[in-house]
């Protein structure tokens, strides 16, 4: 029986999310057509991806790579673009699914562009929901574009909501490993070296997100993302420290039954299930459940040592612009730390100083009604670096 292949775009194809996604797609190549790849610096990987998947379009921001790849003759005619605006003007494809794996604020621009070109966007970019907020979700709904988070916590929360229904759940939990400094005292980590802070005990991640895990800023961002994405009140979603990183979320139903969702410490399962629903013999197997002995431990008392989480709740209370500030200022502080310009403890102390600046409270309350409001707030947040 013949069927129509799913048209895909992979944004951030050479990164961790992109390469994992393409590995899955290659296993199920009869189901998919990769129509677009977007990347930046890794010339060797993108060349290999183009040869294997032969997309119609490729967006490459890096000029040197753009000039090099454009001259190569491939088996199929490929249109190359150096920026998103040029692609937007010429694109005629409506993608079935777009995987957004471009990190940081840069991914926000792609998210807003591709809601016009896609039936569904699979998000691995927190900034889209944290900074774009309800405004982005309204724009996506208007464009009939479904938004699905493929972060493990949000994917698992969404599964619970689809099974039980939002009105039947009274409490939501996402889990956190505690990073490399769980149960370490303040003196031990105040001036810790960035190379040590970036070593996550369970997940293989980039340096920036690994530092966010060490400070727990990533959980703060995930709380904001979940509240926006699922329309959850901030008082109804909490964090449990779960150092094994096997359980990704939990829900308490109105009848007080508790359900936990677990899978391996791999992005393959949420990506694979978001791409292909209800298929047997998926690539990733939940091998940990076959082991004779394993433990699931949960703890909330250790959260008091991770004050970045409480700042995220504060940002939600203050408003959408405060959430943007939390995201942008944290990004800048992490970069300063990685550059060894500030100490580890200063990531929190300096962000706390900004978030509690009384001069900003009135600004935080201003509603976001258009896309330019988001970018104006991002630029304003960046300008606060002089006050760190």
C-alpha positions as CSV (number, residue, x, y, z in Angstrom):
1,X,0.0,0.0,0.0
2,X,1.5,3.4,-1.0
3,X,1.5,6.4,1.3
4,X,2.6,9.9,1.2
5,X,6.0,10.5,2.8
6,X,6.2,13.0,5.6
7,X,7.9,16.3,4.5
8,X,10.5,17.3,7.1
9,X,12.7,20.3,7.8
10,X,15.6,20.0,10.3
11,X,16.7,23.3,11.8
12,X,20.1,23.0,13.5
13,X,20.9,19.8,11.6
14,X,24.5,19.5,12.7
15,X,23.8,19.9,16.5
16,X,22.9,17.1,19.0
17,X,19.1,17.3,18.3
18,X,19.6,17.5,14.5
19,X,22.0,14.6,14.3
20,X,19.9,12.4,16.6
21,X,16.8,13.2,14.5
22,X,18.5,12.4,11.3
23,X,19.8,9.1,12.7
24,X,16.1,8.2,13.5
25,X,14.9,9.4,10.1
26,X,17.6,7.3,8.3
27,X,16.3,4.2,10.0
28,X,12.7,5.0,8.8
29,X,13.7,6.6,5.5
30,X,10.7,5.1,3.7
31,X,8.4,7.3,5.9
32,X,10.2,10.6,5.3
33,X,11.5,13.2,2.8
34,X,14.0,15.6,4.3
35,X,13.2,18.8,2.3
36,X,15.3,21.3,4.3
37,X,18.5,21.4,6.4
38,X,19.6,24.5,8.3
39,X,23.0,24.7,9.9
40,X,26.0,27.0,10.4
41,X,29.6,26.0,11.0
42,X,30.2,22.3,10.8
43,X,31.1,21.9,7.1
44,X,32.1,18.3,7.2
45,X,28.8,17.1,8.9
46,X,26.5,19.2,6.7
47,X,28.2,18.0,3.5
48,X,27.7,14.4,4.6
49,X,24.0,15.2,5.5
50,X,23.3,16.8,2.1
51,X,24.8,13.8,0.2
52,X,22.8,11.4,2.2
53,X,19.4,13.1,2.3
54,X,19.5,15.4,-0.8
55,X,17.2,18.1,0.5
56,X,15.6,20.7,-1.8
57,X,16.8,23.6,0.4
58,X,19.8,24.2,2.6
59,X,20.2,27.3,4.8
60,X,23.8,28.0,5.9
61,X,24.6,31.1,7.8
62,X,28.3,30.7,7.7
63,X,29.5,32.5,4.6
64,X,32.6,30.5,4.1
65,X,30.7,27.2,4.2
66,X,27.9,28.7,2.1
67,X,30.3,29.6,-0.7
68,X,32.1,26.2,-0.5
69,X,28.9,24.0,-0.6
70,X,27.1,26.1,-3.2
71,X,29.9,25.2,-5.7
72,X,29.6,21.4,-5.2
73,X,27.6,19.4,-7.7
74,X,25.2,17.0,-6.0
75,X,23.0,14.3,-7.5
76,X,20.0,16.5,-7.2
77,X,19.6,20.3,-7.6
78,X,19.7,22.0,-4.3
79,X,18.9,25.6,-3.5
80,X,21.2,27.2,-1.0
81,X,20.3,30.2,1.2
82,X,22.6,32.2,3.5
83,X,19.9,33.7,5.6
84,X,16.3,33.0,6.7
85,X,14.8,36.1,5.0
86,X,15.9,34.9,1.5
87,X,14.5,31.4,2.2
88,X,11.2,32.9,3.4
89,X,10.7,34.8,0.1
90,X,11.3,31.7,-2.1
91,X,9.9,28.8,-0.1
92,X,6.8,27.1,-1.6
93,X,6.8,23.9,0.6
94,X,4.4,23.3,3.5
95,X,6.3,21.0,5.8
96,X,4.5,18.3,7.7
97,X,6.9,18.5,10.6
98,X,9.8,20.8,11.5
99,X,12.4,19.9,14.1
100,X,13.7,23.0,15.8
101,X,17.1,22.2,17.3
102,X,18.7,25.6,17.0
103,X,19.6,26.8,20.5
104,X,19.4,30.1,22.2
105,X,17.5,33.3,21.0
106,X,18.5,32.5,17.4
107,X,16.0,29.7,17.4
108,X,13.1,32.1,18.2
109,X,13.4,33.8,14.7
110,X,13.1,30.4,13.0
111,X,10.2,29.4,15.1
112,X,8.1,32.4,14.2
113,X,9.0,32.0,10.5
114,X,8.2,28.3,10.3
115,X,4.8,28.4,11.9
116,X,3.7,29.8,8.4
117,X,5.4,26.8,6.6
118,X,4.6,23.9,8.9
119,X,1.8,21.7,10.2
120,X,3.7,20.9,13.3
121,X,6.9,22.2,15.0
122,X,8.8,19.8,17.3
123,X,10.6,22.1,19.7
124,X,13.9,21.4,21.5
125,X,14.4,25.2,22.0
126,X,13.2,26.5,25.3
127,X,13.6,30.2,24.3
128,X,10.8,29.8,21.8
129,X,8.2,29.2,24.6
130,X,10.0,31.2,27.4
131,X,10.5,34.3,25.3
132,X,7.8,33.9,22.7
133,X,5.3,32.9,25.4
134,X,1.5,33.0,24.9
135,X,2.0,35.4,21.9
136,X,3.9,32.7,20.0
137,X,1.4,30.0,20.8
138,X,-1.5,32.2,19.7
139,X,0.3,32.9,16.4
140,X,0.9,29.2,15.9
141,X,-2.7,28.3,16.6
142,X,-3.9,31.0,14.1
143,X,-1.5,29.5,11.5
144,X,-2.9,25.9,12.2
145,X,0.6,24.8,13.3
146,X,0.8,22.4,16.2
147,X,3.5,23.0,18.7
148,X,5.1,20.0,20.4
149,X,8.0,20.1,22.9
150,X,10.5,17.3,22.5
151,X,12.3,18.1,25.7
152,X,12.0,14.9,27.7
153,X,10.1,16.5,30.6
154,X,7.6,18.3,28.4
155,X,7.1,15.5,26.1
156,X,6.3,13.2,29.0
157,X,4.0,15.8,30.6
158,X,2.1,16.1,27.3
159,X,1.7,12.3,27.2
160,X,0.1,12.5,30.7
161,X,-2.2,15.3,29.7
162,X,-3.3,13.5,26.5
163,X,-4.0,10.3,28.5
164,X,-5.8,11.8,31.6
165,X,-6.9,15.2,30.5
166,X,-5.8,18.5,31.9
167,X,-8.9,18.9,34.1
168,X,-8.2,15.5,35.8
169,X,-4.7,16.5,37.0
170,X,-4.2,18.6,40.1
171,X,-0.4,18.6,40.4
172,X,2.5,18.4,37.9
173,X,6.1,17.5,38.6
174,X,9.2,17.6,36.5
175,X,12.4,16.0,37.7
176,X,16.0,17.3,38.0
177,X,19.1,15.3,38.5
178,X,20.7,18.0,40.6
179,X,23.6,18.2,38.3
180,X,27.3,17.7,39.4
181,X,26.9,19.7,42.6
182,X,24.0,17.9,44.3
183,X,24.7,17.7,48.1
184,X,27.8,19.9,47.7
185,X,28.1,22.7,50.2
186,X,28.2,26.4,49.1
187,X,32.0,26.8,49.8
188,X,32.8,23.8,47.5
189,X,31.1,25.3,44.5
190,X,31.4,29.1,44.9
191,X,34.5,29.4,42.6
192,X,34.3,26.0,40.8
193,X,36.1,25.7,37.4
194,X,33.8,25.8,34.4
195,X,35.2,22.5,33.0
196,X,34.0,20.7,36.2
197,X,30.6,22.5,36.2
198,X,30.0,21.4,32.6
199,X,30.3,17.7,33.4
200,X,26.8,16.4,33.8
201,X,26.5,13.1,35.7
202,X,23.8,11.6,33.4
203,X,23.3,13.5,30.2
204,X,25.7,14.3,27.3
205,X,25.0,18.0,26.6
206,X,26.7,21.1,25.4
207,X,28.6,23.4,27.8
208,X,25.9,26.1,28.1
209,X,23.0,23.7,29.0
210,X,25.3,21.8,31.3
211,X,26.0,24.9,33.3
212,X,22.3,25.6,33.4
213,X,21.8,22.2,34.8
214,X,24.5,22.8,37.5
215,X,22.7,26.1,38.6
216,X,19.3,24.6,37.9
217,X,18.4,27.5,35.6
218,X,17.3,24.9,33.0
219,X,14.6,23.7,35.4
220,X,13.5,27.3,35.9
221,X,13.2,27.7,32.2
222,X,11.3,24.4,32.0
223,X,8.9,25.5,34.6
224,X,8.2,28.7,32.6
225,X,7.9,26.6,29.4
226,X,5.4,24.2,30.9
227,X,3.2,26.9,32.4
228,X,3.0,28.6,28.9
229,X,2.7,25.5,26.8
230,X,0.1,23.6,28.9
231,X,-1.6,26.6,30.5
232,X,-0.6,25.4,34.0
233,X,-0.7,27.7,37.0
234,X,2.8,28.1,38.5
235,X,1.6,26.9,41.9
236,X,0.5,23.6,40.4
237,X,3.9,22.6,39.0
238,X,6.9,21.6,41.0
239,X,10.3,20.0,40.8
240,X,11.6,16.8,42.4
241,X,15.3,16.0,42.6
242,X,15.7,12.6,41.0
243,X,19.4,11.9,40.6
244,X,19.0,8.8,38.4
245,X,17.4,10.8,35.6
246,X,15.1,7.9,34.6
247,X,11.7,9.4,35.6
248,X,11.1,12.6,33.6
249,X,7.7,13.7,35.0
250,X,5.0,12.8,37.4
251,X,1.3,13.8,37.8
252,X,-1.1,13.6,40.7
253,X,-4.6,13.0,39.6
254,X,-7.7,14.4,41.3
255,X,-8.3,11.0,42.8
256,X,-4.8,11.2,44.4
257,X,-3.3,8.4,42.2
258,X,0.2,9.3,41.1
259,X,1.7,8.4,37.7
260,X,5.3,8.6,36.8
261,X,6.8,8.6,33.2
262,X,10.2,7.1,32.7
263,X,12.7,6.4,29.9
264,X,16.4,6.3,29.3
265,X,18.6,9.4,29.5
266,X,18.4,9.8,25.7
267,X,16.5,12.3,23.5
268,X,15.9,9.5,21.0
269,X,12.6,8.4,22.7
270,X,10.8,11.8,22.6
271,X,12.1,12.6,19.1
272,X,11.3,9.2,17.7
273,X,7.8,9.1,19.2
274,X,7.1,12.7,18.0
275,X,8.1,11.7,14.5
276,X,6.5,8.3,14.3
277,X,3.4,7.5,16.4
278,X,2.4,4.0,17.5
279,X,5.1,2.1,15.6
280,X,6.5,-1.2,16.9
281,X,10.2,-2.0,17.5
282,X,11.4,1.6,17.8
283,X,15.1,2.1,17.9
284,X,15.5,3.0,21.5
285,X,14.7,0.4,24.1
286,X,14.0,1.0,27.8
287,X,16.8,-1.2,28.9
288,X,16.9,0.0,32.5
289,X,13.6,-1.6,33.3
290,X,15.1,-5.0,32.4
291,X,17.7,-4.7,35.1
292,X,17.2,-6.8,38.2
293,X,18.1,-4.0,40.6
294,X,17.4,-0.3,40.2
295,X,16.3,2.6,42.4
296,X,14.2,5.6,41.9
297,X,14.9,8.3,44.6
298,X,13.1,11.6,44.9
299,X,13.9,14.6,47.1
300,X,12.6,18.1,47.4
301,X,14.7,19.3,50.4
302,X,17.8,19.8,48.2
303,X,16.0,22.4,46.1
304,X,16.7,25.1,48.7
305,X,20.3,25.0,47.5
306,X,19.2,25.9,43.9
307,X,17.9,29.4,44.1
308,X,17.6,29.9,40.3
309,X,14.4,27.9,40.5
310,X,12.7,30.4,42.8
311,X,13.8,33.2,40.5
312,X,11.9,31.5,37.7
313,X,8.7,31.4,39.7
314,X,9.3,35.0,40.5
315,X,9.6,35.8,36.7
316,X,6.3,34.0,36.1
317,X,4.6,36.1,38.7
318,X,6.1,39.3,37.3
319,X,5.0,38.7,33.7
320,X,6.2,37.7,30.2
321,X,8.9,40.3,30.0
322,X,10.4,39.1,33.2
323,X,10.6,35.6,31.8
324,X,12.5,37.0,28.8
325,X,14.9,38.8,31.2
326,X,15.4,35.6,33.2
327,X,16.3,33.7,30.0
328,X,18.5,36.4,28.3
329,X,20.4,37.6,31.4
330,X,21.1,34.0,32.4
331,X,22.5,33.3,28.9
332,X,24.9,36.2,29.2
333,X,26.0,35.3,32.7
334,X,26.7,31.7,31.7
335,X,28.8,33.0,28.8
336,X,30.8,35.3,31.2
337,X,31.3,32.3,33.5
338,X,32.5,30.0,30.7
339,X,34.9,32.9,29.7
340,X,36.1,32.9,33.3
341,X,35.0,36.5,33.7
342,X,32.8,35.8,36.7
343,X,32.6,33.1,39.4
344,X,30.0,30.3,39.5
345,X,28.1,31.8,42.4
346,X,27.8,35.1,40.6
347,X,25.5,33.6,38.0
348,X,22.7,33.5,40.6
349,X,23.7,36.6,42.6
350,X,23.9,38.9,39.5
351,X,20.7,37.5,38.0
352,X,18.9,38.0,41.3
353,X,20.1,41.6,41.4
354,X,18.6,42.2,38.0
355,X,15.3,40.4,38.6
356,X,14.8,42.3,41.9
357,X,15.6,45.7,40.4
358,X,12.6,47.8,41.5
359,X,13.0,50.0,38.4
360,X,12.0,47.1,36.3
361,X,8.8,46.0,38.0
362,X,6.6,48.4,36.0
363,X,8.3,47.4,32.8
364,X,7.7,43.7,33.6
365,X,4.0,44.2,33.8
366,X,3.7,45.6,30.2
367,X,1.9,43.1,28.0
368,X,3.4,41.7,24.9
369,X,1.1,42.3,22.0
370,X,3.4,42.0,18.9
371,X,6.6,40.3,17.8
372,X,8.6,43.6,18.0
373,X,7.8,43.7,21.8
374,X,9.6,40.4,22.3
375,X,12.7,41.6,20.4
376,X,12.7,45.0,22.1
377,X,12.6,43.2,25.5
378,X,15.4,40.9,24.5
379,X,17.6,43.9,23.5
380,X,16.7,45.7,26.7
381,X,17.6,42.7,28.8
382,X,21.0,42.4,27.0
383,X,21.7,46.1,27.7
384,X,21.5,45.3,31.4
385,X,24.9,43.7,31.3
386,X,26.5,46.9,32.5
387,X,24.6,46.5,35.8
388,X,25.9,43.0,36.5
